Amino acid sequence: MPDIDDMPAGGIAAIRKLLWLMAAVAALLGALLYFGLEGSGADKQTPVAAKMPFGGPFELTGADGSVLTEQSLAGKPYAIFFGFTRCPDVCPTTLSRMALWRKQLGKDGDKFNIVFVSVDPARDKPADIGSYVELFDTPIIAATGTDAQLAQIRKGFGVYVKKVPLDPAKPGGDYTIDHTAGVFLMDAQGHLSSIIDHHEAESTALDKLRMLVG
């Protein structure tokens, strides 16, 4: 291998420039890694979207006719689920699980609200959703709204909703609804803390709720 002293001046300058660039890139990557790790651990209560706007603003009508907004829910963490009262499986199963989680958490179960939002305003009136949530033997804040109001909150939470005719030959007839089945966990300031997937283990769901209220 030729000695560096025997190389032309231009070649030595090129090598020095390359080494300088490599050192600069390494320093930049190190800084990004350091600050990235620091940022990721800065707020362990919001692992999904640390202090990012999420969900609101929105305005709905509660089961008792009152106005429900992101502001009226502020001050206490809440778990919010979107569904409809004629849902044959996912909705009653999820609301039953939410009621059970609250009981399993003991005194911590009182530290968060459960919110159910119907995405079927044509069939689910405020009185209907009020009667529906009473079936789950735990306090649940139930609400719905106009098509425009529901479109706004669905957009805020990124909720998927699609009306599906039970008989494709009768598109104007009876229908069911495909919808997002996750439970969104919101902290007292209205920030997303986590999401409980429909298929998630009970132990994982409880850990996420403990983080929410802890």
BELTA-V360787 format. One line per field, one symbol per residue. ss: DSSP state (a for helix, b for strand, c for the rest). phi: phi as a letter, one per 40 degrees, with the letter a starting at -180 (. if undefined). psi: psi as a letter, one per 30 degrees, with the letter a starting at -180 (. if undefined). A space follows every 50 residues. Layout:
ss=???
phi=???
psi=???
//
This chain:
ss=cccaaaccaaaaaaaaaaaaaaaaaaaaaaaaaaaaaaaacccccccccc ccccccccbbbbccccbbbaaaacccbbbbbbbccccccaaaaaaaaaaa aaaacaaaaaabbbbbbbcccccccaaaaaaaaaaaccccbbbbccaaaa aaaaaaacccbbbbbcccccccccbbbbbcccbbbbcccccbbbbbcccc caaaaaaaaaaaac
phi=.cccccccdcccccccccccccccccccccccccccccccbcaccbccad fcdagbcaabbcdcgccbbccccchadabbbbaaccccadcccccccccc dccccgcccccacbbbbcbbccbbcdcccccccccbfacbcbaaacdccc cccccccgccaacbccbdcbccccabbcadbcbcbbcccgcccabccdcc cdcccccccccccc
psi=kkkffflleeeeeeeeeeeeeeeeeeeeeeeeeefeeeefgejffifeij gkkkelllklklfgflkklfefflfkllkkkkalfgkfdeeeeeeeeeee eeeffbffffgllkkkjkgifefjleeefeeefffghkkkjklaaleeee eeeeeefhkkkkkjkfjffifgallakklkglkkjklfggkkelkjlegk keeeeeeeeeeef.
//
